[in-house]
Amino acid sequence: MNQNVRYPFVFKFSTAAAAAALTVSLLQTGCGNSNTSGLDSGGAPARKVTIQNKGSDTMVNLAQAWAEEYKKVASDVNVEVSGGGSGVGIAALEKGTIDIANASRNMKTEEIEAAKKNTGKEPKEFVVGYDALAIYVHKDNPLNEITLDQIAQIYVEGGTITKWSDLGVTIPGASGDEIVRVSRQSSSGTYEFLREHVLNKKDFKLGSRDMNGSKEVVELVSSTLTAIGYSGMGYATPAVKMLKVKKTAGDPAFEPNVANTLAKTYPIARSLQVYTLGEPQGALKNYVTWMMSDAGQKVVEASGYVPLPAEARAKP
């Protein structure tokens, strides 16, 4: 097990100068034919604008909350949100059929090249928040912490941990000892993230319960005494427990929370990003800027995720 698991978001934290440059870039971009003022240039009612937003199931609740809140800011802008996984959103962006792809992983080089080939535009990445990828067990499970290697041995092909007794755990009321592995479908950015940063790019074991969404992972774990699953920290409920995670057996264990994510001590945290085709224009530019503003970041925090630091926020 490679203990030097990198934080993909470490390099995403912008300095004040970088944030300022991003803000200037956004604000100086032309507004195209759309506007969110409510009136067109002749004083007539502005046409309605629809923004198509698709992708990460980790981010789908956040994206919906953003869309609802933004309606109060720009009543003539309708943001249509759907999930399906980061890969699904990115594939749609490659084809030019959506305006925003939500992703809990970074776009791959081949995906960027495909988008450029198909649309003539290079995808533009905006980091809009952070997430501590949580390891969930049933609330009655006595286990409180786990190492990265133990997570890997549970999920990786050929992994040696198959029973709770392998972790020294006896679950009260459970009819068996076998670990029920709850996972995500391969189009999920969360699946890709765990595979890359915990399984060291090795394949998952066969036989897991593969869920279509983040919420479904937590729901299954909450109803299954012997289950373990992984999902965004924003999907926690009282029916499950989020385990503390440590890099190695000799390291301290950290909870998946805002403070530990910002302090870079939680070992499996990640950035959340949205992608557009080229520099966003008009209503789309306004919306992306708002997501990264104080108002949009309040929605990130209210949704259970980690907001951008003040110096990385945009000024709409």
N, C-alpha and C positions, 0 to 999 in steps of 0.2 A: 504493500500500500504506500503510495506516495503521500507523505504527511504534509508536503508543502503545497497544500491546496490553495490555488490563487483565488483572490477575490476579484471577480470580473468587474466589480464596480469601483475598485480602488482607483483605477485610472480614469473614472468618470467624474469624480468630484472636481468640479471646476474651481479654479482660482477666481478671485474677484475680477481680475482682468479678463479672463476667458469668458466669464458670465456676462460681463459688460459687452464684450465683443459680440457674443451671441445675441444679446438683446438688441444691440444696434443693428445687427444684420437682419433680425426679424422685423424690426420697426421700419427699416429703410426700404424693405422690399415693396415693390409696387402692389397695389391692391386689386389689379385686374378688373373684371367686370362685376364682381360681387361686392356687397358692402353690408355692414350690420348696423347702419344708422337708422334704418326704418324708412328712409326716403332716398330716391335716386337723385342724380345730379339736377334734374328738372323740378324737384320738389314733389314728384308723384310717389306713391307707396312703392317701396323697393320690392323686387321680386323675392320670393322665398328661396332660400338656399338649403340644399340637402347635402350633408357630409356623410359619406359612407365609411364606417369604422368597423374593422373586423380583426379577429385574431385571438390572442392569448386568453385562455379561460381563467388564468390567474388574475388577469386584469379586467375581466368582463364586468364584474360588479362595480369596480372603480370607474370604468368607462361609461357605464350606465348612469352612475351618480354624477359624473362630470356632465353628461349630456343633459340631465334633468336640471342641474344647477345653472348651466350655461343658458338654458332657455329663459331664465330670469334676466340674463344680461343682454341677450340678443334674441328677441322673440321671433325674428324672421329667419333664424337659422335652426334647422332641424338636423340633429345628429342621430343617425340610425346605427345601432350597435348590435353586433353579433359576435359569437365566440367561435369555437371550433378548434382552437389551438394556435400557437404562434406560427407553426408551419403553414396552416391554412390561410392565415392572414397574409403572411409573406408571399405565398403563392398567388393570392389574389392581387397583391400589389405588383408583383412581377408582370401580371397580365394587364395592369392598368385599369382594373375593374372596381377598385376602391380608392378612397382618398387617404385613409390612415390605416396602417397595420400596427396593431398592438403586439408587442413581443416581450416575453420574459427571458429571452436570450438574444444574443447579437445575430444579425444577419450574416450568413456565410458568404465567402467570396463568390462562389458560384451563383448564389441567389442574387447578389448585387449585379453580377455580369448579365444574368438572364433578364433582370429588370431593365438594364441599359439597352440590351439588344432588342427587347420587345417594345419598349416605350420611348427609347431615345433619351431617357432621363435617369440620372443616378440617384438612388435612394438617399434621403437625408435623415440622419438619426438625431433624435432628441431624447435625452434621458429625462424622465418625468417623475422619478421616485425610486425607492428601493424596497426590497422585500427580503425578509429572513425566511428561507425555505425551511419550514417546520417539519419535524418528524413526529407524527401523531400516533398515539396508542389510546386504547379505551381508558376512560377515567378511572376505572377500578384496577387497572394494571399497576402493580407496585413499582415497576421500573421508573426511574426518574431521570436517568442520564444514559448517554450512549456515545461511543467513539465513532469516528469516521470509518475506521476499519470494520467495526461491527456492523454498521449500516451496509457497507460494501459486501460483507460476507453473507448478509441476509438476502441481498438483491442480485449479486453478480452470478453469472453462469459459473457453476463449480464451487460456489460459496459454501462454507462449512457450517454456517449457522442456519438450522432449519427448525429448531424447537426452542421454546422459551426457557427450557431447562439448560440449554447451551449458554444462556446468559445468566444462569443462576436464579431464574424467576419462576415462581409458581403463582398462577393467576387464580384467585378465589372464585369458585363457582364455574370455572371453565370445564367443559366436558373432555377436552383434549389438550395436548401440549404443542401441537404443530402450529407454527407461525403462519397466519394467513397474510400473504403479501398483497397489499393493495398498491397499484401502480397507475400510470397514465398511458394513453395510446402514444404511438411513436411520433405523431405529428405535434405533440405537446412540447413547448419550450421547457417546461418543468422536467419532463422526461429527459430531454436532451441535456439539461443542466446537471441533473443527478448523474447521468451516464458519464459526462465529461469530467465533472469535478469531484465525484465520489467514487465512481466505478473505474476511473482512469481510462475511459473510452472503451471499456470491455462491454460485452453484451449482457443483457438482463437474463436471469433464469426464466425458463418457461414455466407456466403454471400460475402466474400471478393473476389477480383480479384487476383487469385493466379498465379504468373508468374514463368516460368521455370528458369529464369536467372536474375542476378542483373541489367544488362543493360536494360532488358525488363521492370523492375519496374520503372526505371527512365524515360524511353521513354513514358510509359503510363501516368505517372504523368505529364510529360511535355505537353501532348496533352489533358489533362483533367483538366479543371479549378477547379473542386471541389474535386480533388483527394489528397490523402496523401499516402506516401509509405516509406519504409525503405530499405536502401541499403548501400554498402560500399562507403566511401567518394571519392574513386577513380573514381566513375561513374558520378560525378557531371558534368552538362553541363550548358550553359547560359540560357537554357529554364526552369530551375528549381531553387528553392531556398532551401538551407539547413538551417533548423531552429536551432537557439540556443537552448540548452537544459539545464534545471536546475533540481536539485534533488527535491526541494519543492518550493512552491510559494514564500517563503521568502528567498530563496537562489539566488545568482547571476547566470545568464545564460551564458553558454560558447559555443563558436563556435566549430564545429567539424574540427579541424585543427591539424597540426603537433605539434605545441607548446603546445596546451592544452592537447593533448594526452600524450605527454612526461611528462607534469607537473601533469598528473593524475587528472585534473580538469574537463575534459569532462566526463559526467557520464556514457556514454555507449560506451566506447572504449574496444578493445579486442586484443588479440594476434592472429597472423596468423602463422600457423605451417605446416610443412610437416612431414610425417611419412614414415619410411622405415621398412622393416622386419629385425630386428636385426641391428647390427652395419653395415653401408654401406661399401661395398668393391669396390676396383678398380675404374672404371670410375664413378660409382654411388657415391662413397665417394668423388671423386674429384669434382663432380658437386654440391653436397650438401655443401661442404666446400666453393666452389666459390659463391654460393647463399648468404652465410653469410659473405663473404669478402667485402671489400670496393667496389669492382667492382660490385658485385651482389646487394649490398645495394643502389648503385646509381640507379639501375633499379627500386628498390622499390620506391624510392623517385620520380623518373620520372613518375612512374605509378600512382602517387597521394596518396601513402600510407606513413606510418611512418617507417623510417629505424631503425635498431638496433642502440643503443648507441655504441660509439666507443669501449668501454671496452668489449662489448658482441660479437664483430665481430671475425670471424675466419681469420687466416692468411694462405692462400693457398700456 
